[in-house]
């Protein structure tokens, strides 16, 4: 199975990066400034990723509800 981590909308990269830092701050997790995440725990990274996914799903649901 191919690993495809490319963004569907490449222009969204900056917004997703900003969201990552916001979520990490809300969870009390400090992200390394050098961009190397190898020393981060799986639990912390999973918490950040899960929170981002919840936010994105919530945003999509709100947009879909507005269209109905």
C-alpha positions, 0 to 999 in steps of 0.5 A: 500500500502506498503512503500518500501524505500529500495535501489535496489543497497544498495552500492549506499547509500553513493553516494546518501547521498553525492548527497543530501549534494551537492544539498542542498549546491547548493540550499543554504539549510543547513542540520542538522549535527545530521541527524534529519530532523524533523525541516526542511521545506517541501519546502526545503526537496522537493526542495532537493528531486526534484533536486536529481530526476532531476539529476538521470533522467538526468544521466540515459538519458545520459547513455541510449543515449550512448548505442544507 
